[in-house]
Amino acid sequence: MNAANSAANILLIDDDRELGKMLSDFLGADHLQITVRNSGESGLEEFSRKKFDLMILDIMMPGMSGLDVLKKVRLKSAVPVIMLTARGDDIDRIIGLEIGADDYLPKPFNPRELLARIKAILRRSQPSMNPSQILALGNITLDTRTHRAMVNDSELVLTGTEFELLKCLLETPGEVVSKENLSERALGRRLLPYDRSVDTHISNLRGKLEKAGNKDETIQNQRGVGYLLIPGS
Protein backbone atom coordinates (compact mmCIF):
# COMPACT_ATOMS: atom_id res chain seq x y z
CA MET A 1 0.00 0.00 0.00
CA ASN A 2 1.02 3.62 -0.31
CA ALA A 3 3.10 5.19 2.41
CA ALA A 4 0.28 7.36 3.70
CA ASN A 5 -3.46 7.04 3.94
CA SER A 6 -3.80 10.36 2.11
CA ALA A 7 -2.28 8.75 -0.99
CA ALA A 8 -4.58 5.73 -0.96
CA ASN A 9 -6.41 4.79 -4.16
CA ILE A 10 -10.02 3.80 -3.49
CA LEU A 11 -12.50 2.26 -5.92
CA LEU A 12 -16.15 3.04 -5.21
CA ILE A 13 -18.68 0.84 -7.05
CA ASP A 14 -22.28 2.02 -6.62
CA ASP A 15 -25.10 2.56 -9.11
CA ASP A 16 -26.36 5.60 -7.14
CA ARG A 17 -24.67 8.38 -9.13
CA GLU A 18 -25.61 11.15 -6.68
CA LEU A 19 -24.17 9.20 -3.76
CA GLY A 20 -21.06 8.44 -5.80
CA LYS A 21 -20.53 12.14 -6.56
CA MET A 22 -21.12 13.14 -2.94
CA LEU A 23 -18.73 10.52 -1.55
CA SER A 24 -16.13 11.32 -4.20
CA ASP A 25 -16.18 14.99 -3.16
CA PHE A 26 -16.28 14.26 0.58
CA LEU A 27 -13.54 11.62 0.62
CA GLY A 28 -11.48 13.52 -1.94
CA ALA A 29 -11.46 16.52 0.41
CA ASP A 30 -9.54 14.28 2.81
CA HIS A 31 -6.93 13.75 0.06
CA LEU A 32 -8.08 10.23 -0.79
CA GLN A 33 -7.98 9.37 -4.49
CA ILE A 34 -11.44 8.15 -5.47
CA THR A 35 -12.42 6.33 -8.66
CA VAL A 36 -16.19 5.87 -9.11
CA ARG A 37 -17.86 3.24 -11.27
CA ASN A 38 -21.64 2.83 -11.46
CA SER A 39 -22.01 -0.87 -12.24
CA GLY A 40 -20.50 -4.12 -11.09
CA GLU A 41 -19.24 -4.88 -14.58
CA SER A 42 -17.44 -1.55 -15.08
CA GLY A 43 -16.11 -1.64 -11.52
CA LEU A 44 -14.62 -5.09 -11.99
CA GLU A 45 -13.06 -4.00 -15.28
CA GLU A 46 -11.52 -0.95 -13.60
CA PHE A 47 -10.22 -3.11 -10.75
CA SER A 48 -8.47 -5.38 -13.24
CA ARG A 49 -6.69 -2.39 -14.82
CA LYS A 50 -5.38 -0.55 -11.76
CA LYS A 51 -4.04 -1.23 -8.28
CA PHE A 52 -6.35 -0.06 -5.51
CA ASP A 53 -5.77 0.05 -1.77
CA LEU A 54 -9.43 -0.36 -0.83
CA MET A 55 -12.81 -1.00 -2.46
CA ILE A 56 -16.21 0.37 -1.38
CA LEU A 57 -18.86 -1.90 -2.84
CA ASP A 58 -22.63 -1.53 -2.93
CA ILE A 59 -24.46 -4.84 -2.62
CA MET A 60 -27.71 -3.96 -4.42
CA MET A 61 -26.91 -3.14 -8.04
CA PRO A 62 -28.69 -4.13 -11.27
CA GLY A 63 -26.87 -6.62 -13.47
CA MET A 64 -23.81 -7.86 -11.60
CA SER A 65 -24.52 -7.49 -7.88
CA GLY A 66 -21.95 -6.46 -5.33
CA LEU A 67 -21.81 -10.03 -4.03
CA ASP A 68 -20.94 -11.28 -7.52
CA VAL A 69 -18.21 -8.65 -7.81
CA LEU A 70 -16.81 -9.61 -4.40
CA LYS A 71 -16.67 -13.29 -5.35
CA LYS A 72 -14.62 -12.49 -8.45
CA VAL A 73 -12.33 -10.07 -6.58
CA ARG A 74 -11.58 -12.64 -3.88
CA LEU A 75 -10.44 -15.17 -6.47
CA LYS A 76 -7.34 -13.08 -7.09
CA SER A 77 -7.01 -10.34 -4.47
CA ALA A 78 -7.16 -9.71 -0.72
CA VAL A 79 -7.78 -5.96 -1.20
CA PRO A 80 -9.79 -4.56 1.73
CA VAL A 81 -13.51 -4.26 0.91
CA ILE A 82 -16.21 -2.27 2.71
CA MET A 83 -19.75 -3.24 1.71
CA LEU A 84 -22.63 -0.78 1.56
CA THR A 85 -25.84 -2.63 2.46
CA ALA A 86 -29.51 -1.79 2.82
CA ARG A 87 -30.39 -1.27 6.47
CA GLY A 88 -31.76 -4.50 7.91
CA ASP A 89 -30.41 -6.64 5.07
CA ASP A 90 -28.81 -9.13 7.44
CA ILE A 91 -28.62 -12.04 4.99
CA ASP A 92 -26.68 -10.12 2.32
CA ARG A 93 -24.44 -8.66 5.03
CA ILE A 94 -23.58 -12.10 6.43
CA ILE A 95 -23.02 -13.55 2.96
CA GLY A 96 -20.73 -10.65 2.09
CA LEU A 97 -18.64 -11.21 5.21
CA GLU A 98 -18.51 -14.94 4.49
CA ILE A 99 -17.27 -14.26 0.96
CA GLY A 100 -14.51 -12.04 2.34
CA ALA A 101 -15.63 -8.44 2.89
CA ASP A 102 -13.70 -6.72 5.67
CA ASP A 103 -16.52 -4.58 6.99
CA TYR A 104 -19.96 -3.22 6.13
CA LEU A 105 -21.95 -0.03 6.55
CA PRO A 106 -25.77 0.01 6.28
CA LYS A 107 -27.41 2.73 4.19
CA PRO A 108 -28.18 5.50 4.90
CA PHE A 109 -24.94 6.34 6.70
CA ASN A 110 -22.94 9.34 7.81
CA PRO A 111 -20.01 9.93 5.40
CA ARG A 112 -17.82 10.65 8.42
CA GLU A 113 -18.45 7.11 9.66
CA LEU A 114 -17.39 5.73 6.28
CA LEU A 115 -14.23 7.85 6.39
CA ALA A 116 -13.45 6.54 9.89
CA ARG A 117 -13.90 2.94 8.70
CA ILE A 118 -11.65 3.58 5.68
CA LYS A 119 -8.88 5.06 7.81
CA ALA A 120 -9.07 2.22 10.33
CA ILE A 121 -8.75 -0.42 7.60
CA LEU A 122 -5.94 1.43 5.82
CA ARG A 123 -3.98 1.72 9.08
CA ARG A 124 -4.30 -2.01 9.68
CA SER A 125 -3.32 -3.02 6.16
CA GLN A 126 -0.34 -0.67 5.84
CA PRO A 127 3.03 -2.42 6.36
CA SER A 128 4.69 -1.27 9.55
CA MET A 129 7.91 0.73 9.50
CA ASN A 130 8.98 -1.07 12.67
CA PRO A 131 11.30 -4.10 12.56
CA SER A 132 9.58 -7.37 11.81
CA GLN A 133 7.90 -9.10 14.72
CA ILE A 134 7.50 -12.81 14.13
CA LEU A 135 4.63 -14.55 15.89
CA ALA A 136 4.65 -18.33 15.68
CA LEU A 137 2.71 -21.23 17.09
CA GLY A 138 3.11 -24.76 15.80
CA ASN A 139 3.04 -24.55 12.01
CA ILE A 140 1.56 -21.02 11.92
CA THR A 141 3.90 -18.05 11.44
CA LEU A 142 3.05 -14.34 11.09
CA ASP A 143 5.33 -11.48 10.12
CA THR A 144 3.63 -8.36 11.48
CA ARG A 145 5.69 -5.91 9.41
CA THR A 146 5.11 -7.43 5.99
CA HIS A 147 1.64 -8.80 6.83
CA ARG A 148 2.62 -12.29 5.64
CA ALA A 149 1.09 -15.40 7.14
CA MET A 150 2.53 -18.87 6.63
CA VAL A 151 1.23 -22.37 7.36
CA ASN A 152 3.61 -25.29 6.84
CA ASP A 153 5.96 -22.94 4.91
CA SER A 154 3.20 -22.05 2.44
CA GLU A 155 1.81 -18.52 2.30
CA LEU A 156 -1.72 -18.09 3.63
CA VAL A 157 -3.76 -15.44 1.80
CA LEU A 158 -5.72 -13.51 4.42
CA THR A 159 -7.73 -10.32 4.31
CA GLY A 160 -6.47 -7.53 6.56
CA THR A 161 -9.20 -8.28 9.09
CA GLU A 162 -8.41 -12.01 9.16
CA PHE A 163 -4.71 -11.26 9.61
CA GLU A 164 -5.41 -8.95 12.54
CA LEU A 165 -7.67 -11.51 14.20
CA LEU A 166 -5.03 -14.22 13.90
CA LYS A 167 -2.40 -11.83 15.22
CA CYS A 168 -4.54 -11.06 18.29
CA LEU A 169 -4.99 -14.77 19.02
CA LEU A 170 -1.32 -15.61 18.42
CA GLU A 171 -0.19 -12.94 20.89
CA THR A 172 -1.87 -14.79 23.76
CA PRO A 173 -2.14 -18.47 22.77
CA GLY A 174 -4.36 -20.50 25.04
CA GLU A 175 -5.97 -17.37 26.50
CA VAL A 176 -9.45 -16.09 25.68
CA VAL A 177 -9.60 -12.81 23.76
CA SER A 178 -12.97 -11.11 24.18
CA LYS A 179 -15.12 -10.36 21.15
CA GLU A 180 -15.11 -6.71 22.21
CA ASN A 181 -11.29 -6.65 22.07
CA LEU A 182 -11.22 -8.48 18.74
CA SER A 183 -13.75 -6.08 17.22
CA GLU A 184 -11.85 -3.00 18.35
CA ARG A 185 -8.49 -4.31 17.15
CA ALA A 186 -9.48 -6.12 13.95
CA LEU A 187 -12.41 -3.97 12.81
CA GLY A 188 -11.42 -0.68 14.38
CA ARG A 189 -14.82 -0.23 16.05
CA ARG A 190 -16.62 -1.26 19.22
CA LEU A 191 -18.75 -4.37 19.20
CA LEU A 192 -22.43 -3.60 18.61
CA PRO A 193 -25.36 -5.68 19.92
CA TYR A 194 -26.21 -8.60 17.63
CA ASP A 195 -23.14 -7.89 15.48
CA ARG A 196 -21.84 -11.21 14.11
CA SER A 197 -18.95 -9.77 12.10
CA VAL A 198 -16.20 -11.13 14.37
CA ASP A 199 -17.82 -14.60 14.40
CA THR A 200 -18.05 -14.66 10.60
CA HIS A 201 -14.44 -13.55 10.13
CA ILE A 202 -13.28 -16.16 12.64
CA SER A 203 -15.21 -18.82 10.73
CA ASN A 204 -13.50 -17.75 7.50
CA LEU A 205 -10.12 -17.81 9.23
CA ARG A 206 -10.73 -21.31 10.58
CA GLY A 207 -11.60 -22.53 7.11
CA LYS A 208 -8.47 -21.06 5.55
CA LEU A 209 -6.22 -22.55 8.24
CA GLU A 210 -7.76 -25.98 7.78
CA LYS A 211 -7.56 -25.77 3.98
CA ALA A 212 -3.88 -24.84 4.27
CA GLY A 213 -3.21 -28.06 6.16
CA ASN A 214 -3.18 -26.80 9.73
CA LYS A 215 -4.17 -29.84 11.78
CA ASP A 216 -2.94 -29.01 15.27
CA GLU A 217 -3.74 -25.46 16.41
CA THR A 218 -7.47 -24.79 16.69
CA ILE A 219 -9.55 -21.66 17.26
CA GLN A 220 -12.17 -22.33 19.90
CA ASN A 221 -15.19 -20.32 20.94
CA GLN A 222 -15.63 -19.55 24.62
CA ARG A 223 -19.39 -19.07 24.46
CA GLY A 224 -20.51 -15.60 25.46
CA VAL A 225 -16.92 -14.43 26.02
CA GLY A 226 -14.65 -14.65 22.99
CA TYR A 227 -12.14 -16.85 21.18
CA LEU A 228 -8.83 -18.52 21.94
CA LEU A 229 -6.15 -20.27 19.90
CA ILE A 230 -5.38 -23.70 21.34
CA PRO A 231 -1.78 -24.89 20.78
CA GLY A 232 -1.40 -28.34 19.25
CA SER A 233 -0.14 -31.20 21.38
MOBEL-V299040 format. One record per residue. N is the residue number from 1. RES is the residue in three letters. SS is DSSP state (H for helix, E for strand, L for the rest). Layout:
N/RES/SS + N/RES/SS
This chain:
1/MET/L + 2/ASN/L + 3/ALA/L + 4/ALA/L + 5/ASN/H + 6/SER/H + 7/ALA/H + 8/ALA/L + 9/ASN/E + 10/ILE/E + 11/LEU/E + 12/LEU/E + 13/ILE/E + 14/ASP/L + 15/ASP/L + 16/ASP/L + 17/ARG/H + 18/GLU/H + 19/LEU/H + 20/GLY/H + 21/LYS/H + 22/MET/H + 23/LEU/H + 24/SER/H + 25/ASP/H + 26/PHE/H + 27/LEU/H + 28/GLY/H + 29/ALA/L + 30/ASP/L + 31/HIS/L + 32/LEU/L + 33/GLN/E + 34/ILE/E + 35/THR/E + 36/VAL/E + 37/ARG/E + 38/ASN/L + 39/SER/L + 40/GLY/H + 41/GLU/H + 42/SER/H + 43/GLY/H + 44/LEU/H + 45/GLU/H + 46/GLU/H + 47/PHE/H + 48/SER/H + 49/ARG/H + 50/LYS/L + 51/LYS/L + 52/PHE/L + 53/ASP/L + 54/LEU/E + 55/MET/E + 56/ILE/E + 57/LEU/E + 58/ASP/E + 59/ILE/L + 60/MET/L + 61/MET/L + 62/PRO/L + 63/GLY/L + 64/MET/L + 65/SER/L + 66/GLY/H + 67/LEU/H + 68/ASP/H + 69/VAL/H + 70/LEU/H + 71/LYS/H + 72/LYS/H + 73/VAL/H + 74/ARG/H + 75/LEU/L + 76/LYS/L + 77/SER/L + 78/ALA/L + 79/VAL/L + 80/PRO/E + 81/VAL/E + 82/ILE/E + 83/MET/E + 84/LEU/E + 85/THR/E + 86/ALA/E + 87/ARG/L + 88/GLY/L + 89/ASP/L + 90/ASP/H + 91/ILE/H + 92/ASP/H + 93/ARG/H + 94/ILE/H + 95/ILE/H + 96/GLY/H + 97/LEU/H + 98/GLU/H + 99/ILE/H + 100/GLY/L + 101/ALA/L + 102/ASP/L + 103/ASP/E + 104/TYR/E + 105/LEU/E + 106/PRO/E + 107/LYS/E + 108/PRO/L + 109/PHE/L + 110/ASN/L + 111/PRO/H + 112/ARG/H + 113/GLU/H + 114/LEU/H + 115/LEU/H + 116/ALA/H + 117/ARG/H + 118/ILE/H + 119/LYS/H + 120/ALA/H + 121/ILE/H + 122/LEU/H + 123/ARG/H + 124/ARG/H + 125/SER/H + 126/GLN/L + 127/PRO/L + 128/SER/L + 129/MET/L + 130/ASN/L + 131/PRO/L + 132/SER/L + 133/GLN/L + 134/ILE/E + 135/LEU/E + 136/ALA/E + 137/LEU/E + 138/GLY/L + 139/ASN/L + 140/ILE/E + 141/THR/E + 142/LEU/E + 143/ASP/E + 144/THR/L + 145/ARG/L + 146/THR/L + 147/HIS/L + 148/ARG/E + 149/ALA/E + 150/MET/E + 151/VAL/E + 152/ASN/L + 153/ASP/L + 154/SER/E + 155/GLU/E + 156/LEU/E + 157/VAL/L + 158/LEU/L + 159/THR/L + 160/GLY/H + 161/THR/H + 162/GLU/H + 163/PHE/H + 164/GLU/H + 165/LEU/H + 166/LEU/H + 167/LYS/H + 168/CYS/H + 169/LEU/H + 170/LEU/H + 171/GLU/H + 172/THR/L + 173/PRO/L + 174/GLY/L + 175/GLU/L + 176/VAL/L + 177/VAL/E + 178/SER/E + 179/LYS/H + 180/GLU/H + 181/ASN/H + 182/LEU/H + 183/SER/H + 184/GLU/H + 185/ARG/H + 186/ALA/H + 187/LEU/H + 188/GLY/L + 189/ARG/L + 190/ARG/L + 191/LEU/L + 192/LEU/L + 193/PRO/L + 194/TYR/L + 195/ASP/L + 196/ARG/L + 197/SER/H + 198/VAL/H + 199/ASP/H + 200/THR/H + 201/HIS/H + 202/ILE/H + 203/SER/H + 204/ASN/H + 205/LEU/H + 206/ARG/H + 207/GLY/H + 208/LYS/H + 209/LEU/H + 210/GLU/H + 211/LYS/H + 212/ALA/L + 213/GLY/L + 214/ASN/L + 215/LYS/L + 216/ASP/L + 217/GLU/L + 218/THR/E + 219/ILE/E + 220/GLN/E + 221/ASN/E + 222/GLN/E + 223/ARG/L + 224/GLY/L + 225/VAL/L + 226/GLY/E + 227/TYR/E + 228/LEU/E + 229/LEU/E + 230/ILE/E + 231/PRO/L + 232/GLY/L + 233/SER/L
